[in-house]
Amino acid sequence: MSKSKSISKANSKELTLTDTEQNTFLATIYDGGVPSRVIKDTLKTNSMTFYKYLEKNPKFKEEFNKAQEIGIKTLVEKMLEIFNTEHMDLAPNELMFLREKQAYLKWIAPRISSLFQEKQKIDVKSDSSIRISWEEPSSDLIDVSDAQDISESNTHLQDKGS
């Protein structure tokens, strides 16, 4: 009977990228490359290892997020090029696939880039209640009830003088 391999054993494969490798990777993402495919084909590693590398390198993570956003813009521009061609001799299945790609880009673009958000709902939380309170009269307050009596007496005097 043989021992089974321990799955809790630490993986010694830690990803290290030179500046040139980082720039090549980012350039591919800027051009609209799909990160999971680029990770697999270019870096020859899996997504989990790559994302762990991102967590350890916040500067590169920020550059990667920016590259993803610009990559989406690039993909949208590529779709616009396809739609702007005058002679589209596509088979029905190719056209259907193209529409699916367009629908997917339309769905994912606002989630990655703020440039493609149609409407932003702004929630303004405000208190709509009005609180009225009375305090004890002080010396700087004017008693309005006296002012009303004075204005009434002025009206009577004017009536008598006419």
C-alpha positions in Angstrom: 0.0 0.0 0.0 1.4 3.4 -1.0 0.9 6.7 0.7 -1.3 9.3 -0.9 0.1 12.6 -1.8 -0.7 15.4 0.6 -2.9 18.1 -0.8 -2.0 20.5 2.0 1.6 20.6 0.9 2.7 24.1 0.0 3.2 24.7 -3.7 6.7 25.8 -4.5 5.7 27.2 -7.9 5.7 30.9 -7.1 5.3 33.2 -10.1 8.0 35.8 -10.8 7.9 38.1 -13.7 10.5 40.4 -15.0 9.7 43.9 -16.2 9.8 42.8 -19.8 7.5 39.9 -19.1 5.1 42.2 -17.3 5.1 44.7 -20.1 4.6 41.9 -22.7 1.7 40.5 -20.7 0.1 44.0 -20.3 0.5 44.8 -24.0 -1.4 41.7 -24.9 -4.2 42.7 -22.5 -4.2 46.2 -23.9 -4.8 44.7 -27.4 -7.9 43.0 -26.2 -6.4 39.7 -25.2 -8.4 37.5 -22.7 -6.4 37.4 -19.4 -7.1 33.7 -18.7 -5.8 32.7 -22.2 -2.8 35.0 -21.9 -2.0 33.6 -18.4 -2.1 30.1 -19.7 -0.3 30.6 -23.1 2.2 33.3 -22.3 3.0 32.9 -18.6 2.5 29.1 -18.7 0.8 29.1 -15.3 -2.7 28.9 -13.9 -5.0 31.7 -12.9 -4.8 31.1 -9.2 -1.0 31.5 -9.2 -1.3 34.6 -11.3 -3.9 36.2 -9.0 -1.8 35.4 -6.0 1.1 37.2 -7.8 -1.2 40.2 -8.3 -2.0 40.3 -4.5 1.7 40.4 -3.7 2.3 43.1 -6.3 -0.2 45.9 -5.9 1.5 48.2 -8.4 1.3 45.6 -11.1 -2.3 44.8 -10.1 -3.2 48.4 -10.7 -1.6 48.3 -14.1 -3.3 45.0 -14.9 -6.8 46.5 -14.0 -6.1 49.5 -16.2 -5.0 47.2 -19.0 -8.2 45.2 -18.7 -10.3 48.4 -18.9 -8.4 49.6 -22.0 -8.6 46.1 -23.4 -12.4 46.3 -23.3 -12.3 49.6 -25.1 -10.1 47.9 -27.7 -12.6 45.0 -28.2 -15.4 47.5 -28.6 -13.4 49.4 -31.2 -12.7 46.1 -33.0 -16.5 45.3 -33.0 -17.1 48.8 -34.4 -14.7 48.1 -37.2 -16.5 44.9 -38.1 -19.9 46.6 -38.1 -18.6 49.5 -40.2 -17.5 47.4 -43.1 -19.8 47.8 -46.1 -19.6 44.3 -47.5 -20.3 41.8 -44.9 -20.5 38.4 -46.6 -21.1 36.3 -43.5 -22.8 33.0 -43.3 -25.8 32.9 -41.0 -23.9 31.0 -38.3 -21.0 33.5 -38.4 -23.5 36.4 -38.1 -25.2 34.8 -35.1 -21.8 34.2 -33.4 -20.9 37.9 -34.1 -24.2 39.0 -32.5 -23.4 36.9 -29.4 -20.0 38.4 -29.1 -21.5 41.9 -29.4 -24.1 41.1 -26.8 -21.4 39.8 -24.4 -19.3 42.9 -24.9 -22.4 45.1 -24.3 -23.0 43.2 -21.1 -19.4 43.1 -19.8 -18.1 46.6 -20.9 -20.0 48.6 -18.2 -18.9 46.2 -15.5 -15.2 46.8 -16.3 -15.0 50.3 -17.6 -17.0 53.4 -16.4 -16.8 54.8 -19.9 -19.6 52.4 -21.1 -22.1 52.9 -18.3 -25.4 54.1 -19.7 -27.0 55.7 -16.7 -25.8 56.0 -13.2 -28.4 55.8 -10.5 -27.4 58.2 -7.7 -29.0 57.5 -4.4 -29.3 60.6 -2.3 -30.3 59.8 1.3 -31.9 62.7 3.0 -34.1 63.2 6.0 -37.4 64.5 4.9 -38.7 65.3 8.3 -38.9 68.9 9.6 -38.4 69.6 13.3 -39.9 72.7 14.8 -39.2 73.6 18.4 -40.0 76.5 20.6 -37.7 77.9 23.3 -38.3 80.2 26.2 -38.5 83.8 25.1 -35.3 85.7 25.6 -34.3 89.3 25.4 -33.2 89.1 21.7 -36.6 87.8 20.5 -39.3 90.1 19.5 -42.8 89.4 20.7 -44.9 89.3 17.5 -48.2 89.4 19.4 -47.5 93.0 20.5 -46.6 94.0 17.0 -49.9 92.8 15.8 -51.7 94.9 18.4 -49.7 98.0 17.4 -50.5 97.5 13.7 -54.2 97.2 14.5 -54.2 100.4 16.5 -52.3 102.2 13.7 -55.1 101.0 11.3 -57.8 102.4 13.7 -56.0 105.7 13.9 -55.8 106.0 10.1 -59.5 105.2 9.8 -60.3 108.0 12.3 -58.1 110.5 10.6 -59.8 110.1 7.2 
